[in-house]
Amino acid sequence: MKERDYDVKERDVEKMLVQGVKKLGGIAYKWVSPGNSGVPDRIVILPGGRVIFVELKTRHGRLSEVQKVQIKRLTERGCEVHTLYGIEDVLTYLEVWDEIQ
């Protein structure tokens, strides 16, 4: 699937991740943390218990300063956090996890 800059929204990227993680046997919870803006979009739990925080952007999206702070907080505590830009990043990400399993 080739992505065009003007027709892919962040929710489309997020939907693709959720569907792909489900096919891998995992769960991709939507993360909403009241009072903590900027947390990553999804908490991905893969078979075997691997937990990964995922921030999703369109191909040309940018992290806000508060998102950068939240990602730094998580990584400083040993959490795995990935930022994926667009559908192509999501597809590559899912392929890698599929090969690892």
Backbone atoms as SQL, in Angstrom:
CREATE TABLE atoms (id INTEGER PRIMARY KEY, chain TEXT, resi INTEGER, resn TEXT, atom TEXT, x REAL, y REAL, z REAL);
INSERT INTO atoms VALUES
  (1, 'A', 1, 'MET', 'N', 0.850, -1.183, 0.000),
  (2, 'A', 1, 'MET', 'CA', 0.000, 0.000, 0.000),
  (3, 'A', 1, 'MET', 'C', 0.889, 1.238, 0.000),
  (4, 'A', 2, 'LYS', 'N', 0.761, 2.063, -1.001),
  (5, 'A', 2, 'LYS', 'CA', 1.547, 3.284, -1.088),
  (6, 'A', 2, 'LYS', 'C', 0.755, 4.422, -0.467),
  (7, 'A', 3, 'GLU', 'N', 1.424, 5.173, 0.351),
  (8, 'A', 3, 'GLU', 'CA', 0.764, 6.228, 1.108),
  (9, 'A', 3, 'GLU', 'C', 0.935, 7.574, 0.401),
  (10, 'A', 4, 'ARG', 'N', -0.142, 8.304, 0.281),
  (11, 'A', 4, 'ARG', 'CA', -0.081, 9.659, -0.259),
  (12, 'A', 4, 'ARG', 'C', -0.172, 10.623, 0.902),
  (13, 'A', 5, 'ASP', 'N', 0.625, 11.680, 0.834),
  (14, 'A', 5, 'ASP', 'CA', 0.700, 12.645, 1.931),
  (15, 'A', 5, 'ASP', 'C', -0.654, 13.223, 2.313),
  (16, 'A', 6, 'TYR', 'N', -1.544, 13.390, 1.357),
  (17, 'A', 6, 'TYR', 'CA', -2.768, 14.138, 1.605),
  (18, 'A', 6, 'TYR', 'C', -3.964, 13.281, 2.014),
  (19, 'A', 7, 'ASP', 'N', -3.877, 11.964, 1.907),
  (20, 'A', 7, 'ASP', 'CA', -5.088, 11.189, 2.164),
  (21, 'A', 7, 'ASP', 'C', -4.995, 10.213, 3.332),
  (22, 'A', 8, 'VAL', 'N', -3.912, 10.194, 4.050),
  (23, 'A', 8, 'VAL', 'CA', -3.783, 9.289, 5.188),
  (24, 'A', 8, 'VAL', 'C', -3.803, 10.101, 6.476),
  (25, 'A', 9, 'LYS', 'N', -4.749, 9.759, 7.318),
  (26, 'A', 9, 'LYS', 'CA', -4.865, 10.437, 8.612),
  (27, 'A', 9, 'LYS', 'C', -4.247, 9.565, 9.700),
  (28, 'A', 10, 'GLU', 'N', -3.929, 10.194, 10.822),
  (29, 'A', 10, 'GLU', 'CA', -3.317, 9.453, 11.922),
  (30, 'A', 10, 'GLU', 'C', -4.208, 8.310, 12.383),
  (31, 'A', 11, 'ARG', 'N', -5.508, 8.502, 12.380),
  (32, 'A', 11, 'ARG', 'CA', -6.412, 7.424, 12.810),
  (33, 'A', 11, 'ARG', 'C', -6.324, 6.214, 11.875),
  (34, 'A', 12, 'ASP', 'N', -6.026, 6.455, 10.579),
  (35, 'A', 12, 'ASP', 'CA', -5.854, 5.347, 9.638),
  (36, 'A', 12, 'ASP', 'C', -4.587, 4.557, 9.961),
  (37, 'A', 13, 'VAL', 'N', -3.538, 5.278, 10.319),
  (38, 'A', 13, 'VAL', 'CA', -2.276, 4.644, 10.701),
  (39, 'A', 13, 'VAL', 'C', -2.494, 3.818, 11.965),
  (40, 'A', 14, 'GLU', 'N', -3.199, 4.392, 12.919),
  (41, 'A', 14, 'GLU', 'CA', -3.478, 3.708, 14.186),
  (42, 'A', 14, 'GLU', 'C', -4.323, 2.455, 13.962),
  (43, 'A', 15, 'LYS', 'N', -5.324, 2.549, 13.113),
  (44, 'A', 15, 'LYS', 'CA', -6.183, 1.410, 12.823),
  (45, 'A', 15, 'LYS', 'C', -5.379, 0.261, 12.212),
  (46, 'A', 16, 'MET', 'N', -4.452, 0.595, 11.330),
  (47, 'A', 16, 'MET', 'CA', -3.627, -0.429, 10.698),
  (48, 'A', 16, 'MET', 'C', -2.747, -1.137, 11.740),
  (49, 'A', 17, 'LEU', 'N', -2.198, -0.372, 12.676),
  (50, 'A', 17, 'LEU', 'CA', -1.383, -0.977, 13.733),
  (51, 'A', 17, 'LEU', 'C', -2.235, -1.928, 14.569),
  (52, 'A', 18, 'VAL', 'N', -3.407, -1.481, 14.996),
  (53, 'A', 18, 'VAL', 'CA', -4.273, -2.294, 15.850),
  (54, 'A', 18, 'VAL', 'C', -4.632, -3.607, 15.150),
  (55, 'A', 19, 'GLN', 'N', -5.018, -3.530, 13.890),
  (56, 'A', 19, 'GLN', 'CA', -5.388, -4.732, 13.139),
  (57, 'A', 19, 'GLN', 'C', -4.188, -5.673, 12.980),
  (58, 'A', 20, 'GLY', 'N', -3.031, -5.109, 12.687),
  (59, 'A', 20, 'GLY', 'CA', -1.838, -5.923, 12.489),
  (60, 'A', 20, 'GLY', 'C', -1.373, -6.604, 13.762),
  (61, 'A', 21, 'VAL', 'N', -1.416, -5.888, 14.877),
  (62, 'A', 21, 'VAL', 'CA', -1.023, -6.473, 16.162),
  (63, 'A', 21, 'VAL', 'C', -1.978, -7.609, 16.518),
  (64, 'A', 22, 'LYS', 'N', -3.257, -7.410, 16.257),
  (65, 'A', 22, 'LYS', 'CA', -4.248, -8.452, 16.534),
  (66, 'A', 22, 'LYS', 'C', -3.935, -9.710, 15.724),
  (67, 'A', 23, 'LYS', 'N', -3.562, -9.558, 14.458),
  (68, 'A', 23, 'LYS', 'CA', -3.209, -10.700, 13.609),
  (69, 'A', 23, 'LYS', 'C', -1.990, -11.444, 14.146),
  (70, 'A', 24, 'LEU', 'N', -1.113, -10.723, 14.839),
  (71, 'A', 24, 'LEU', 'CA', 0.071, -11.338, 15.433),
  (72, 'A', 24, 'LEU', 'C', -0.254, -12.025, 16.763),
  (73, 'A', 25, 'GLY', 'N', -1.496, -11.906, 17.206),
  (74, 'A', 25, 'GLY', 'CA', -1.901, -12.512, 18.474),
  (75, 'A', 25, 'GLY', 'C', -1.724, -11.588, 19.654),
  (76, 'A', 26, 'GLY', 'N', -1.492, -10.321, 19.385),
  (77, 'A', 26, 'GLY', 'CA', -1.274, -9.346, 20.448),
  (78, 'A', 26, 'GLY', 'C', -2.487, -8.459, 20.674),
  (79, 'A', 27, 'ILE', 'N', -2.280, -7.483, 21.544),
  (80, 'A', 27, 'ILE', 'CA', -3.298, -6.504, 21.901),
  (81, 'A', 27, 'ILE', 'C', -2.665, -5.123, 21.752),
  (82, 'A', 28, 'ALA', 'N', -3.440, -4.162, 21.265),
  (83, 'A', 28, 'ALA', 'CA', -2.955, -2.781, 21.160),
  (84, 'A', 28, 'ALA', 'C', -3.963, -1.866, 21.851),
  (85, 'A', 29, 'TYR', 'N', -3.787, -1.699, 23.153),
  (86, 'A', 29, 'TYR', 'CA', -4.701, -0.865, 23.923),
  (87, 'A', 29, 'TYR', 'C', -4.488, 0.604, 23.605),
  (88, 'A', 30, 'LYS', 'N', -5.588, 1.339, 23.505),
  (89, 'A', 30, 'LYS', 'CA', -5.528, 2.792, 23.400),
  (90, 'A', 30, 'LYS', 'C', -5.148, 3.308, 24.776),
  (91, 'A', 31, 'TRP', 'N', -4.137, 4.176, 24.834),
  (92, 'A', 31, 'TRP', 'CA', -3.707, 4.696, 26.126),
  (93, 'A', 31, 'TRP', 'C', -4.215, 6.117, 26.287),
  (94, 'A', 32, 'VAL', 'N', -5.087, 6.292, 27.247),
  (95, 'A', 32, 'VAL', 'CA', -5.571, 7.607, 27.629),
  (96, 'A', 32, 'VAL', 'C', -5.252, 7.753, 29.108),
  (97, 'A', 33, 'SER', 'N', -4.512, 8.780, 29.455),
  (98, 'A', 33, 'SER', 'CA', -4.101, 8.967, 30.839),
  (99, 'A', 33, 'SER', 'C', -4.502, 10.371, 31.286),
  (100, 'A', 34, 'PRO', 'N', -5.666, 10.507, 31.890),
  (101, 'A', 34, 'PRO', 'CA', -6.134, 11.837, 32.305),
  (102, 'A', 34, 'PRO', 'C', -5.087, 12.575, 33.138),
  (103, 'A', 35, 'GLY', 'N', -4.859, 13.819, 32.786),
  (104, 'A', 35, 'GLY', 'CA', -3.878, 14.630, 33.497),
  (105, 'A', 35, 'GLY', 'C', -2.460, 14.435, 33.002),
  (106, 'A', 36, 'ASN', 'N', -2.266, 13.558, 32.033),
  (107, 'A', 36, 'ASN', 'CA', -0.941, 13.284, 31.481),
  (108, 'A', 36, 'ASN', 'C', -0.985, 13.363, 29.960),
  (109, 'A', 37, 'SER', 'N', -1.089, 14.554, 29.443),
  (110, 'A', 37, 'SER', 'CA', -1.154, 14.685, 27.995),
  (111, 'A', 37, 'SER', 'C', 0.178, 14.280, 27.372),
  (112, 'A', 38, 'GLY', 'N', 0.099, 13.841, 26.144),
  (113, 'A', 38, 'GLY', 'CA', 1.308, 13.498, 25.408),
  (114, 'A', 38, 'GLY', 'C', 1.788, 12.072, 25.554),
  (115, 'A', 39, 'VAL', 'N', 1.031, 11.224, 26.263),
  (116, 'A', 39, 'VAL', 'CA', 1.451, 9.826, 26.368),
  (117, 'A', 39, 'VAL', 'C', 1.297, 9.157, 25.001),
  (118, 'A', 40, 'PRO', 'N', 2.083, 8.116, 24.724),
  (119, 'A', 40, 'PRO', 'CA', 1.960, 7.430, 23.434),
  (120, 'A', 40, 'PRO', 'C', 0.537, 6.931, 23.182),
  (121, 'A', 41, 'ASP', 'N', 0.214, 6.773, 21.898),
  (122, 'A', 41, 'ASP', 'CA', -1.143, 6.407, 21.496),
  (123, 'A', 41, 'ASP', 'C', -1.563, 5.013, 21.947),
  (124, 'A', 42, 'ARG', 'N', -0.644, 4.060, 21.880),
  (125, 'A', 42, 'ARG', 'CA', -0.998, 2.658, 22.119),
  (126, 'A', 42, 'ARG', 'C', -0.006, 1.969, 23.039),
  (127, 'A', 43, 'ILE', 'N', -0.546, 1.032, 23.809),
  (128, 'A', 43, 'ILE', 'CA', 0.279, 0.096, 24.579),
  (129, 'A', 43, 'ILE', 'C', 0.098, -1.249, 23.882),
  (130, 'A', 44, 'VAL', 'N', 1.158, -1.719, 23.261),
  (131, 'A', 44, 'VAL', 'CA', 1.118, -2.975, 22.515),
  (132, 'A', 44, 'VAL', 'C', 1.647, -4.087, 23.403),
  (133, 'A', 45, 'ILE', 'N', 0.865, -5.151, 23.514),
  (134, 'A', 45, 'ILE', 'CA', 1.277, -6.323, 24.288),
  (135, 'A', 45, 'ILE', 'C', 1.325, -7.489, 23.318),
  (136, 'A', 46, 'LEU', 'N', 2.536, -7.990, 23.108),
  (137, 'A', 46, 'LEU', 'CA', 2.744, -9.085, 22.166),
  (138, 'A', 46, 'LEU', 'C', 2.735, -10.422, 22.889),
  (139, 'A', 47, 'PRO', 'N', 2.471, -11.501, 22.157),
  (140, 'A', 47, 'PRO', 'CA', 2.557, -12.821, 22.779),
  (141, 'A', 47, 'PRO', 'C', 3.914, -12.977, 23.480),
  (142, 'A', 48, 'GLY', 'N', 3.882, -13.593, 24.630),
  (143, 'A', 48, 'GLY', 'CA', 5.100, -13.745, 25.412),
  (144, 'A', 48, 'GLY', 'C', 5.279, -12.644, 26.443),
  (145, 'A', 49, 'GLY', 'N', 4.376, -11.649, 26.427),
  (146, 'A', 49, 'GLY', 'CA', 4.396, -10.620, 27.460),
  (147, 'A', 49, 'GLY', 'C', 5.213, -9.380, 27.153),
  (148, 'A', 50, 'ARG', 'N', 5.727, -9.235, 25.944),
  (149, 'A', 50, 'ARG', 'CA', 6.496, -8.033, 25.618),
  (150, 'A', 50, 'ARG', 'C', 5.539, -6.850, 25.530),
  (151, 'A', 51, 'VAL', 'N', 5.874, -5.763, 26.249),
  (152, 'A', 51, 'VAL', 'CA', 5.043, -4.560, 26.296),
  (153, 'A', 51, 'VAL', 'C', 5.806, -3.412, 25.648),
  (154, 'A', 52, 'ILE', 'N', 5.152, -2.757, 24.695),
  (155, 'A', 52, 'ILE', 'CA', 5.789, -1.681, 23.941),
  (156, 'A', 52, 'ILE', 'C', 4.808, -0.513, 23.849),
  (157, 'A', 53, 'PHE', 'N', 5.301, 0.680, 24.099),
  (158, 'A', 53, 'PHE', 'CA', 4.499, 1.886, 23.923),
  (159, 'A', 53, 'PHE', 'C', 4.742, 2.383, 22.497),
  (160, 'A', 54, 'VAL', 'N', 3.664, 2.748, 21.794),
  (161, 'A', 54, 'VAL', 'CA', 3.793, 3.167, 20.400),
  (162, 'A', 54, 'VAL', 'C', 3.080, 4.501, 20.189),
  (163, 'A', 55, 'GLU', 'N', 3.834, 5.460, 19.679),
  (164, 'A', 55, 'GLU', 'CA', 3.278, 6.744, 19.254),
  (165, 'A', 55, 'GLU', 'C', 3.158, 6.697, 17.737),
  (166, 'A', 56, 'LEU', 'N', 2.001, 7.083, 17.231),
  (167, 'A', 56, 'LEU', 'CA', 1.743, 7.027, 15.793),
  (168, 'A', 56, 'LEU', 'C', 1.575, 8.420, 15.219),
  (169, 'A', 57, 'LYS', 'N', 2.161, 8.614, 14.062),
  (170, 'A', 57, 'LYS', 'CA', 2.099, 9.885, 13.348),
  (171, 'A', 57, 'LYS', 'C', 1.835, 9.611, 11.878),
  (172, 'A', 58, 'THR', 'N', 1.363, 10.625, 11.176),
  (173, 'A', 58, 'THR', 'CA', 1.321, 10.516, 9.730),
  (174, 'A', 58, 'THR', 'C', 2.765, 10.558, 9.229),
  (175, 'A', 59, 'ARG', 'N', 2.930, 10.296, 7.970),
  (176, 'A', 59, 'ARG', 'CA', 4.280, 10.234, 7.399),
  (177, 'A', 59, 'ARG', 'C', 5.105, 11.484, 7.693),
  (178, 'A', 60, 'HIS', 'N', 4.476, 12.636, 7.688),
  (179, 'A', 60, 'HIS', 'CA', 5.196, 13.886, 7.921),
  (180, 'A', 60, 'HIS', 'C', 4.833, 14.526, 9.266),
  (181, 'A', 61, 'GLY', 'N', 4.238, 13.735, 10.148),
  (182, 'A', 61, 'GLY', 'CA', 3.859, 14.252, 11.460),
  (183, 'A', 61, 'GLY', 'C', 5.090, 14.521, 12.320),
  (184, 'A', 62, 'ARG', 'N', 4.885, 15.282, 13.366),
  (185, 'A', 62, 'ARG', 'CA', 5.980, 15.627, 14.291),
  (186, 'A', 62, 'ARG', 'C', 5.527, 15.420, 15.730),
  (187, 'A', 63, 'LEU', 'N', 6.475, 15.036, 16.549),
  (188, 'A', 63, 'LEU', 'CA', 6.196, 14.912, 17.977),
  (189, 'A', 63, 'LEU', 'C', 6.106, 16.306, 18.587),
  (190, 'A', 64, 'SER', 'N', 5.131, 16.494, 19.463),
  (191, 'A', 64, 'SER', 'CA', 5.053, 17.746, 20.214),
  (192, 'A', 64, 'SER', 'C', 6.082, 17.691, 21.338),
  (193, 'A', 65, 'GLU', 'N', 6.342, 18.829, 21.932),
  (194, 'A', 65, 'GLU', 'CA', 7.311, 18.875, 23.039),
  (195, 'A', 65, 'GLU', 'C', 6.842, 18.016, 24.213),
  (196, 'A', 66, 'VAL', 'N', 5.541, 18.040, 24.517),
  (197, 'A', 66, 'VAL', 'CA', 5.034, 17.237, 25.631),
  (198, 'A', 66, 'VAL', 'C', 5.146, 15.743, 25.305),
  (199, 'A', 67, 'GLN', 'N', 4.968, 15.363, 24.052),
  (200, 'A', 67, 'GLN', 'CA', 5.157, 13.963, 23.664),
  (201, 'A', 67, 'GLN', 'C', 6.615, 13.545, 23.843),
  (202, 'A', 68, 'LYS', 'N', 7.529, 14.411, 23.473),
  (203, 'A', 68, 'LYS', 'CA', 8.958, 14.118, 23.655),
  (204, 'A', 68, 'LYS', 'C', 9.284, 13.912, 25.132),
  (205, 'A', 69, 'VAL', 'N', 8.703, 14.747, 25.989),
  (206, 'A', 69, 'VAL', 'CA', 8.917, 14.613, 27.442),
  (207, 'A', 69, 'VAL', 'C', 8.379, 13.277, 27.945),
  (208, 'A', 70, 'GLN', 'N', 7.171, 12.916, 27.532),
  (209, 'A', 70, 'GLN', 'CA', 6.572, 11.658, 27.986),
  (210, 'A', 70, 'GLN', 'C', 7.379, 10.454, 27.488),
  (211, 'A', 71, 'ILE', 'N', 7.825, 10.486, 26.254),
  (212, 'A', 71, 'ILE', 'CA', 8.638, 9.391, 25.719),
  (213, 'A', 71, 'ILE', 'C', 9.946, 9.282, 26.498),
  (214, 'A', 72, 'LYS', 'N', 10.550, 10.413, 26.795),
  (215, 'A', 72, 'LYS', 'CA', 11.794, 10.411, 27.583),
  (216, 'A', 72, 'LYS', 'C', 11.561, 9.817, 28.973),
  (217, 'A', 73, 'ARG', 'N', 10.461, 10.180, 29.613),
  (218, 'A', 73, 'ARG', 'CA', 10.131, 9.632, 30.943),
  (219, 'A', 73, 'ARG', 'C', 10.034, 8.108, 30.896),
  (220, 'A', 74, 'LEU', 'N', 9.389, 7.607, 29.866),
  (221, 'A', 74, 'LEU', 'CA', 9.228, 6.156, 29.746),
  (222, 'A', 74, 'LEU', 'C', 10.559, 5.469, 29.456),
  (223, 'A', 75, 'THR', 'N', 11.321, 5.999, 28.525),
  (224, 'A', 75, 'THR', 'CA', 12.584, 5.344, 28.169),
  (225, 'A', 75, 'THR', 'C', 13.588, 5.410, 29.314),
  (226, 'A', 76, 'GLU', 'N', 13.574, 6.483, 30.082),
  (227, 'A', 76, 'GLU', 'CA', 14.472, 6.586, 31.246),
  (228, 'A', 76, 'GLU', 'C', 14.147, 5.532, 32.305),
  (229, 'A', 77, 'ARG', 'N', 12.957, 5.013, 32.257),
  (230, 'A', 77, 'ARG', 'CA', 12.540, 3.982, 33.213),
  (231, 'A', 77, 'ARG', 'C', 12.622, 2.579, 32.609),
  (232, 'A', 78, 'GLY', 'N', 13.276, 2.487, 31.471),
  (233, 'A', 78, 'GLY', 'CA', 13.521, 1.183, 30.861),
  (234, 'A', 78, 'GLY', 'C', 12.425, 0.678, 29.944),
  (235, 'A', 79, 'CYS', 'N', 11.450, 1.526, 29.649),
  (236, 'A', 79, 'CYS', 'CA', 10.361, 1.109, 28.766),
  (237, 'A', 79, 'CYS', 'C', 10.794, 1.197, 27.305),
  (238, 'A', 80, 'GLU', 'N', 10.203, 0.344, 26.505),
  (239, 'A', 80, 'GLU', 'CA', 10.432, 0.354, 25.066),
  (240, 'A', 80, 'GLU', 'C', 9.357, 1.235, 24.425),
  (241, 'A', 81, 'VAL', 'N', 9.786, 2.251, 23.693),
  (242, 'A', 81, 'VAL', 'CA', 8.861, 3.182, 23.054),
  (243, 'A', 81, 'VAL', 'C', 9.276, 3.327, 21.593),
  (244, 'A', 82, 'HIS', 'N', 8.311, 3.176, 20.684),
  (245, 'A', 82, 'HIS', 'CA', 8.564, 3.352, 19.256),
  (246, 'A', 82, 'HIS', 'C', 7.651, 4.437, 18.709),
  (247, 'A', 83, 'THR', 'N', 8.185, 5.264, 17.849),
  (248, 'A', 83, 'THR', 'CA', 7.387, 6.237, 17.121),
  (249, 'A', 83, 'THR', 'C', 7.366, 5.797, 15.665),
  (250, 'A', 84, 'LEU', 'N', 6.174, 5.605, 15.138),
  (251, 'A', 84, 'LEU', 'CA', 6.008, 5.141, 13.762),
  (252, 'A', 84, 'LEU', 'C', 5.374, 6.246, 12.935),
  (253, 'A', 85, 'TYR', 'N', 5.983, 6.504, 11.774),
  (254, 'A', 85, 'TYR', 'CA', 5.530, 7.569, 10.890),
  (255, 'A', 85, 'TYR', 'C', 4.886, 6.984, 9.641),
  (256, 'A', 86, 'GLY', 'N', 3.578, 6.959, 9.608),
  (257, 'A', 86, 'GLY', 'CA', 2.842, 6.549, 8.430),
  (258, 'A', 86, 'GLY', 'C', 2.647, 5.051, 8.299),
  (259, 'A', 87, 'ILE', 'N', 1.867, 4.706, 7.302),
  (260, 'A', 87, 'ILE', 'CA', 1.490, 3.323, 7.060),
  (261, 'A', 87, 'ILE', 'C', 2.690, 2.448, 6.736),
  (262, 'A', 88, 'GLU', 'N', 3.630, 2.971, 5.967),
  (263, 'A', 88, 'GLU', 'CA', 4.799, 2.168, 5.605),
  (264, 'A', 88, 'GLU', 'C', 5.612, 1.773, 6.832),
  (265, 'A', 89, 'ASP', 'N', 5.775, 2.682, 7.784),
  (266, 'A', 89, 'ASP', 'CA', 6.463, 2.341, 9.034),
  (267, 'A', 89, 'ASP', 'C', 5.710, 1.255, 9.798),
  (268, 'A', 90, 'VAL', 'N', 4.389, 1.370, 9.853),
  (269, 'A', 90, 'VAL', 'CA', 3.583, 0.376, 10.564),
  (270, 'A', 90, 'VAL', 'C', 3.736, -0.987, 9.908),
  (271, 'A', 91, 'LEU', 'N', 3.661, -1.041, 8.592),
  (272, 'A', 91, 'LEU', 'CA', 3.798, -2.321, 7.889),
  (273, 'A', 91, 'LEU', 'C', 5.165, -2.948, 8.138),
  (274, 'A', 92, 'THR', 'N', 6.212, -2.148, 8.092),
  (275, 'A', 92, 'THR', 'CA', 7.563, -2.652, 8.370),
  (276, 'A', 92, 'THR', 'C', 7.658, -3.156, 9.801),
  (277, 'A', 93, 'TYR', 'N', 7.129, -2.400, 10.734),
  (278, 'A', 93, 'TYR', 'CA', 7.121, -2.753, 12.152),
  (279, 'A', 93, 'TYR', 'C', 6.431, -4.109, 12.359),
  (280, 'A', 94, 'LEU', 'N', 5.270, -4.283, 11.732),
  (281, 'A', 94, 'LEU', 'CA', 4.528, -5.537, 11.874),
  (282, 'A', 94, 'LEU', 'C', 5.268, -6.706, 11.234),
  (283, 'A', 95, 'GLU', 'N', 5.906, -6.473, 10.112),
  (284, 'A', 95, 'GLU', 'CA', 6.689, -7.532, 9.451),
  (285, 'A', 95, 'GLU', 'C', 7.831, -8.002, 10.346),
  (286, 'A', 96, 'VAL', 'N', 8.503, -7.069, 10.972),
  (287, 'A', 96, 'VAL', 'CA', 9.622, -7.421, 11.866),
  (288, 'A', 96, 'VAL', 'C', 9.120, -8.283, 13.008),
  (289, 'A', 97, 'TRP', 'N', 8.006, -7.884, 13.646),
  (290, 'A', 97, 'TRP', 'CA', 7.476, -8.673, 14.774),
  (291, 'A', 97, 'TRP', 'C', 6.995, -10.036, 14.314),
  (292, 'A', 98, 'ASP', 'N', 6.449, -10.103, 13.123),
  (293, 'A', 98, 'ASP', 'CA', 5.979, -11.378, 12.591),
  (294, 'A', 98, 'ASP', 'C', 7.158, -12.333, 12.374),
  (295, 'A', 99, 'GLU', 'N', 8.279, -11.802, 11.899),
  (296, 'A', 99, 'GLU', 'CA', 9.473, -12.624, 11.667),
  (297, 'A', 99, 'GLU', 'C', 10.107, -13.098, 12.974),
  (298, 'A', 100, 'ILE', 'N', 10.055, -12.267, 13.993),
  (299, 'A', 100, 'ILE', 'CA', 10.665, -12.602, 15.297),
  (300, 'A', 100, 'ILE', 'C', 9.916, -13.743, 15.971),
  (301, 'A', 101, 'GLN', 'N', 8.587, -13.765, 15.807),
  (302, 'A', 101, 'GLN', 'CA', 7.774, -14.771, 16.519),
  (303, 'A', 101, 'GLN', 'C', 7.927, -16.143, 15.955);
